[in-house]
Amino acid sequence: MGLTRQYLRYVASAVFGLIGSQKGNIVFVTLRGEKGRYVAVPACEHVFIWDLRKGEKILILQGLKHEVTFLCPSPDGLHLAVGYEDGSIRIFSLLSGEGNVTFNGHKAAITSLKYDQLGGRLASGSKDTDTIVWDVINESGLYRLKGHKDAVTQALFLRDKNLLVTSGKDTMVKWWDLDTQHCFKTMVGHRTEVWGLVLVSEEKRLITGASDSELRAWDIAYLREIGDPEEPEPKKVKGSSPGTQDTHEAEDGTLEMDEAPEDRILTCRKAGSIMREGRDRVVNLAVDRTGRILACHGTDSVLEVFRILSKEEIQKKIDKKMKKAKKKAKLNSCKEEEEDLEVNVEMTLQDEIQRVTNIKTSAKIKSFDLIHTPQGELKAVFLLQNNLVELYSLNPSMSAPQTVRTNRITIGGHRSDVRTLSFSSDNIAVLSAAADSVKIWNRSTLQCIRTMTCEYALCSFFVPGDRQVVIGTKTGKLQLYDLASGNLLETIDAHDGALWSLSLSPDQRGFVTGGADKSVKFWDFELVKDENSTQKRLSVKQTRTLQLDEEVLCVSYSPNQKMLAVSLLDCTVKVFYVDTLKFFLSLYGHKLPVICMDISYDGALIATGSADRNVKIWGLDFGDCHKSLFAHDDSVMYLKFVPKSHLFFTAGKDHKIKQWDADKFEHIQTLEGHHQEIWCLAVSPSGDYIVSSSHDKSLRLWERTREPLILEEEREMQREAEYEESVAKEDQPVVPGETQGDSYFTGKKTIETVKAAERIMEAIELYREETAKMREHKAICKAAGKEVPLPINPILMAYGSISPSAYVLEIFKGIKSSELEESLLVLPFSYVPDILKLFNEFIQLGSDIELLCRCLFFLLRIHFGQITSNQMLVPVIEKLKETTISKVSQVRDVIGFNMAGLDYLKRECEAKSEVMFFADATSHLEEKKRKKKKREKLILTLT
């Protein structure tokens, strides 16, 4: 076997330059007992926890692969539920930062997450139109609710009733009875998508936001509270439509459906509309925890804040109106007329929901969250479109509340996409430049150490010595910055159009620029006298100009500084002699313009990347094309050789970075992580680090490890990953009695559930083999008339020499609770009879009753027909019936006894705490007196 070339693996090291992603929402989280100080924001596949007061990132909740789309903190503040683009949900502990619970049930991105009041259940809505209710404590799905025809936009639990209300892009609002898991009411009062809904006024009013400028209010009346059905209708609010028993068109043009006589649980009537100032759709609609403040925003930069009056405040308003009405009435009016006047006083919806103020942010709002401080102050935190987090505060109880911007997180990232990156010569500093600013980052700490304002930057490099940087801009200017002071030293008008490319000369005395004005210009560094000081400063002067027929897209020096490669808009690359500027070679073959190129360290090869998705490797001596590689699924945006090697990296609009071998023309590895188009990358002078920037606003650092990369193994791993993805995309197993696609089970088939099912099958196979061996061994011993020791299976020995049946139980206990049902669903029926017999043994022993009953009932449910038709299983089922009922009743008794004991201890503690409160106070006072006497004695001794 011949020698294989050894490559070293590059791995993802860190994500930085990102404050918050646009796809998810921002939420306040409670950390270290403090509320209103920390916020959680999505950051691509991770979640960052920011300290608003210090502007620092204090915790990173590590994601796996897919982008975060929704965040929801638990009511106790200890956990954070995170929804991802692939439909998975992970629950992270905010104390440890670990995500131990994973729910897989949705097929598309999560669009809504909401906990119930106690935090025991979690409702998730998705783009796949389903709503799933999860049991957080048991780490399993409860039920799937199907009914919406488009993405679910919001899901809310009702506090005191076992009901759920959901809204969707199908214009519907649906009410679900969670006791029976069915939709008992569909509200059709919207003509456009319903983007948000909230419950206010002690859950007696529902407010919805759609694609117009109205917030619609609906009065909810629960039938058990209304009493007699012949009772008059609830109080009407001005603006509501008269009731008929069918669908009709209201004054505002919306469809309304009044309640049918057979309504069981609640009635819901339109109370009116609140007009927003924004004319576009509602993007987010939310209330604070108290339910007194309502806020919404559209696609602009204005948050509209409303205050919902309490019953007492409404009553005061009614009394004031009554007094005014009585003053207007004649003094000689009879008592009866006064009473009539009192009855006719009505409150409008605008009186009950008052506009407080508008909060204007510095950029378009993507999401927001509200919190009410104990001091009565309202805090609103915003995640903005330009990678920014802002915190505003106001006092809503004031007559004219003033909004104040209290905090802002800006240093951690650019406001727009980073279009150029560079490494310093010592591999420590990283330069990133965007449309408005240049930032210098410390590679080891990932902290921004300098920010400088600039024009729209397209290309850059560190000046030799790493004390200055040169930026090329979209307006054709060269900007020279001093890093120590952060000042702009000089701005030079270099080109009439965009300055697309810079290339530092190998002798480090100058550089070359290429622009959209069809020219290549040569520049030299020089020291000039500074006007503001006696010292000299760095400057540049133009020495030569090369005029061409087409726009210049990219320029690159050869390492010996003899050749200059120039990429033109006519899809060719021209090579010129540097000294005479005479034409040497033309490299043609690309179908679209060459966007990027680089020359290897020895000057032997030039690699070009084009918008036609191909990379071509050429010899620089004769201009022959060595190989054309189909590199990316979209335009190749950047190409760079690793120093002192013939390996190079390419970055594409297909979100991937790929490493190639220019000698063997082989693809070495793919670096996946970015979620949008990659604009540029930089390779460190040592070749140990890569930094890349993307349209997702993130900068990613990749590090070269000492781990050798073998191409055959890499291809094998790639095939395995493709197989795992295909397994997840396969059709879900069909349960008898259900049609394909109508499964109401909460889980979905993943590679983890398939592996769990395989482990169960292997355990059953091992159990069968071992029991057969034991029977044979007994027969041999009986025939021989003496006991012969039976060799123990190595797998059982690893588990502590347990029995085969106990090994099966261990396997069941090792399966994640959230994956249990789906693992049993893909299990073939041939293994079920053995499992049922083993369950009978386990339940008789009284171990893990809850787990075993859950598995047993699920298997009976999905294999009911085959189990009942199998005569061999009848005695097994009969035994299971007896043992299960007796053991479950025992467990129930134990739990009941424990709960009664805990209630007794709680009462005892409460009774003691009342007494201990005063005892503590007296002991503290005595302690204070003792300390005071000590202090006095000490003073006397010193004097």
Salt bridges, closest charged atoms under 4 A:
GLU34 OE2 - ARG37 NH1 3.12
GLU34 OE1 - ARG53 NH2 3.56
GLU45 OE2 - HIS46 NE2 3.55
GLU45 OE1 - HIS675 NE2 3.07
GLU45 OE1 - ARG700 NH2 2.80
ASP51 OD2 - ARG37 NH2 2.85
GLU67 OE1 - LYS23 NZ 3.52
GLU85 OE2 - LYS23 NZ 2.39
ASP86 OD2 - HIS66 NE2 3.74
ASP116 OD2 - ARG121 NE 3.21
ASP128 OD2 - HIS106 ND1 3.34
ASP130 OD2 - ARG144 NH1 2.97
ASP130 OD2 - LYS146 NZ 3.51
ASP170 OD2 - HIS148 ND1 3.17
ASP177 OD2 - ARG264 NH2 3.87
GLU202 OE1 - LYS311 NZ 3.59
ASP212 OD2 - ARG216 NH2 2.83
ASP219 OD1 - ARG205 NH2 2.93
GLU225 OE2 - LYS161 NZ 3.69
GLU225 OE1 - LYS204 NZ 3.93
GLU249 OE1 - ARG191 NH2 3.28
ASP252 OD2 - LYS270 NZ 2.56
GLU256 OE1 - HIS248 NE2 3.91
ASP258 OD1 - ARG269 NH1 3.88
GLU259 OE1 - LYS185 NZ 2.15
ASP263 OD1 - LYS185 NZ 3.51
GLU277 OE2 - ARG355 NH1 3.81
ASP280 OD1 - ARG276 NH2 3.56
ASP288 OD2 - HIS372 ND1 2.85
GLU304 OE1 - ARG355 NH1 2.92
GLU313 OE1 - ARG292 NH2 2.78
GLU313 OE2 - ARG307 NH1 3.15
ASP351 OD2 - LYS321 NZ 3.10
GLU352 OE1 - ARG205 NH1 2.69
GLU352 OE2 - LYS235 NZ 3.50
GLU390 OE2 - ARG405 NH1 3.46
GLU390 OE2 - ARG408 NE 2.81
ASP417 OD2 - HIS695 ND1 2.40
ASP417 OD1 - LYS697 NZ 3.66
GLU455 OE2 - LYS477 NZ 3.94
GLU490 OE1 - ARG537 NH1 3.26
ASP493 OD1 - LYS477 NZ 3.88
ASP517 OD1 - HIS495 ND1 2.85
ASP530 OD1 - ARG537 NE 3.96
ASP570 OD2 - LYS574 NZ 3.84
ASP602 OD2 - HIS646 NE2 2.89
ASP612 OD2 - HIS590 ND1 3.30
ASP624 OD2 - HIS626 NE2 3.44
ASP654 OD1 - HIS632 ND1 2.98
ASP661 OD2 - ARG5 NH1 3.35
ASP663 OD2 - ARG5 NH1 3.71
ASP663 OD1 - HIS646 ND1 2.75
ASP688 OD1 - ARG704 NH2 2.79
ASP688 OD1 - ARG706 NH2 3.85
ASP696 OD2 - HIS674 ND1 3.62
GLU707 OE2 - ARG9 NE 3.20
GLU714 OE1 - ARG9 NH1 2.98
GLU716 OE1 - ARG719 NH2 2.92
GLU724 OE2 - LYS755 NZ 3.86
GLU725 OE2 - LYS65 NZ 3.33
GLU730 OE1 - LYS749 NZ 3.00
GLU765 OE2 - ARG768 NH1 3.90
GLU770 OE2 - LYS773 NZ 3.68
GLU810 OE2 - LYS813 NZ 3.57
GLU821 OE1 - ARG854 NH2 2.86
ASP834 OD2 - ARG768 NE 2.57
ASP848 OD2 - LYS813 NZ 3.54
GLU927 OE1 - ARG930 NH2 2.48
